[in-house]
Amino acid sequence: MILHKYFAKKYFYYYLAVFFIFSLFVCLIDFVEQLRQFGDDASFGKVAELTLSNVPSTVYKTMPLIMILSAVWMFLALARSSELVVARGVGRSPLQFLFAPIMVAAFLGVSAVMIFNPFVAATSKHYIQLREEISTGRNSVFSVGSEGLWLRQGDTNGQTVIRAARSNADGTVLYDVTLISLAENGKPIRRIESKNARLGTGEWILGASKIWPISPNSNPEMQSFKAPNYSIPSSLTLDQIKDSFGSPATISIWNLTKYISDLQASGFSARRHAVWFQMELARPIFLIGMMLIGAGFSMRHTRFGGTGMSVLIAVMLGFGLFYLRNFAQILGETGQLPIWLAAWTPAVATLLIAMGIILNKEDG
């Protein structure tokens, strides 16, 4: 038990060290990039806010690489100090003294999904909104709920709130639409109801519509009129709509199942979100596998030589599995693979490959 606690603490400390180094490195690079893109349009504080909002997402994506590097660092240090030789000398097999790091990796993986994921989702959403506000000077909001979907577009003339019962798969055609136009002071000036609305170039093109002008001391119903076709200016584009509702990384895993149901009820394809949800559930297994790969190539004593090559192979294999996981995610999102196969196969395969490497190197 004492030995397990020792190895667990060791790995946890090395993981924190690599995590901090990665975070600092990513923060510096991202700050320079944000300063290059928005230095002329935003203040230093806004650029710093953009950076701090984007860094958690980048670090979260690189957690598998952090896991493998921390394992390589720790086991190389233990090998150089002959602590692994001592552990073997007292009758501990490699799988026995790997038990504690495996438990730590599992704890970190579950904590990342349950705790860090909601934080990353919140900061990613804030980053997208802040970036759009700085880039275009407008603030557009897209949300999906059980009552339908809501859009808000804004420009220098005011804002328009759009509510629709459902939509097509990419959000460019809305059905059973209600639009409320607001003046700069936030007061409503017009209400429009239409059976459908299609996003064109710089405008929403409505079908048969009824329009109620709203002004003080007037009767909107008496002033209302119908139009076979109607259009209103729009600052939204197809890419902005896709970015608003299309990124599952901006949805907390605790809210993702309900969001998927709401998307499907509104007419959107929720396959991308379903793949992301399953891959998040499989993340702890993938992280354990990456840690074991790092351990498998760095547990030999340094006197046998070839340490540098073993570390290089471990890192390259980790990168390969990392990108294989991303490739499987793309295949799952495009429907080339079933959702469960795309999400769970890379994680399970990584774990099995790591176990095979360890058993081959230690037991022949």
ZIFEN-V248019 format. One record per residue. OMEGA is omega as a letter, one per 40 degrees, with the letter a starting at -180 (999 if undefined). D_FIRST is the distance of its C-alpha to the first C-alpha in Angstrom with 1 decimal. Layout:
omega=(OMEGA;OMEGA)
d_first=(D_FIRST;D_FIRST)
This chain:
omega=(i;i;i;i;a;a;i;i;i;a;a;i;i;i;i;a;i;i;a;a;i;a;i;i;i;a;a;a;a;i;i;a;i;i;i;a;a;a;a;a;a;i;i;i;i;i;i;i;i;a;a;i;a;a;a;i;a;i;i;i;a;i;i;i;i;i;a;i;i;i;i;a;a;a;i;i;i;i;a;a;i;i;i;i;i;i;i;a;i;i;i;i;i;a;i;i;i;a;a;i;i;i;i;i;i;i;i;i;i;i;i;a;a;a;a;a;i;i;i;i;a;a;i;i;i;i;a;a;a;i;i;i;i;a;a;a;a;i;a;a;i;i;a;i;a;a;a;i;a;i;i;i;a;i;a;a;a;a;i;i;a;i;a;i;i;a;i;a;a;i;a;i;a;a;a;a;i;a;i;i;a;i;a;i;i;a;a;i;a;i;a;i;a;i;a;i;a;i;i;i;i;i;i;i;a;i;i;a;i;a;i;i;a;i;a;i;i;i;a;a;i;a;a;i;i;i;i;i;a;i;i;i;i;i;a;i;i;i;i;i;i;i;a;a;a;a;i;i;i;i;i;a;i;a;a;a;i;i;i;i;i;i;a;i;a;i;i;i;a;a;a;i;i;i;i;a;i;i;i;i;i;a;i;i;i;i;i;i;i;i;a;i;i;i;a;a;a;a;i;i;a;a;i;i;i;a;a;i;i;i;i;i;a;a;i;i;i;i;a;i;i;a;i;i;i;i;i;i;i;i;i;a;a;i;i;i;i;a;a;a;i;a;a;a;i;a;a;i;i;i;a;i;a;i;i;i;a;a;a;a;a;a;i;999)
d_first=(0.0;3.8;5.4;5.0;6.3;8.6;10.1;10.5;12.3;14.2;15.5;16.4;18.4;20.1;21.0;22.5;24.4;25.9;26.7;28.6;30.4;31.5;32.6;34.7;36.2;37.1;38.5;40.8;42.0;42.6;44.4;46.8;47.4;48.2;50.4;52.3;52.9;53.6;54.4;58.1;57.6;54.8;54.0;51.2;49.3;49.8;48.5;45.4;44.9;45.3;42.7;40.1;40.8;40.4;37.4;34.7;36.2;36.1;32.5;31.5;33.3;31.6;28.0;27.4;28.7;26.5;23.4;24.5;25.5;22.3;20.4;23.1;23.0;19.2;19.0;22.3;21.1;18.1;20.6;23.1;20.8;19.7;16.0;15.9;18.0;15.5;12.7;15.3;16.4;13.4;13.8;11.8;14.3;15.2;14.4;10.8;10.2;12.6;10.7;9.4;13.1;14.6;13.2;14.4;17.7;18.1;17.8;20.2;22.5;22.8;23.3;25.9;27.8;27.7;28.1;29.3;31.7;34.0;34.1;35.1;37.7;39.3;39.5;40.9;43.5;44.5;44.8;47.1;49.3;49.5;50.3;53.0;54.5;54.7;56.0;58.6;59.1;58.6;56.0;55.6;53.2;52.4;50.6;50.3;50.0;51.0;54.5;55.0;54.6;55.7;56.8;57.9;59.8;61.4;63.9;66.4;68.6;65.9;63.4;63.5;61.2;61.1;59.9;59.9;59.1;57.8;58.0;58.1;55.0;55.2;56.5;60.0;61.9;61.6;63.2;64.5;64.3;65.0;65.4;65.9;67.2;66.6;68.6;67.1;67.2;65.0;67.9;68.6;71.7;71.6;70.1;70.2;69.4;69.4;68.5;66.8;66.1;65.4;64.0;66.5;66.9;66.7;67.6;66.8;69.5;70.2;72.2;74.5;73.6;74.8;74.7;75.0;75.9;74.6;76.5;77.4;80.3;80.5;79.9;77.4;78.5;82.2;81.3;79.0;80.0;78.8;78.5;78.1;75.9;74.3;72.0;70.0;68.6;64.8;62.5;59.9;59.4;57.6;54.9;54.3;54.0;51.6;49.5;49.6;48.4;47.2;44.0;41.1;38.9;40.8;39.8;36.6;34.6;34.9;38.7;39.0;39.7;42.5;43.8;44.0;46.0;48.3;48.9;49.9;52.1;53.8;54.6;52.1;49.9;46.3;44.9;43.6;41.6;40.4;39.1;37.3;35.7;34.3;33.1;31.3;29.5;28.6;27.5;23.7;23.8;26.0;23.7;20.7;23.2;24.4;21.0;20.5;24.0;23.3;20.3;22.3;25.1;23.2;20.5;23.1;23.8;26.7;28.8;29.6;31.5;32.3;29.6;32.1;33.3;29.9;29.1;32.6;32.2;28.9;30.6;33.8;32.0;30.2;33.6;35.2;32.8;33.1;36.9;36.8;35.0;37.8;40.4;39.1;39.3;42.9;43.8;42.4;44.3;47.5;47.2;46.8;43.5;42.4;40.2;37.1;37.5;37.9;34.9;32.3;33.3;32.3;28.8;28.2;30.0;27.9;24.7;26.3;27.7;24.4;22.8;25.9;25.8;22.3;23.0;26.4;25.3;22.4;23.8;27.5)
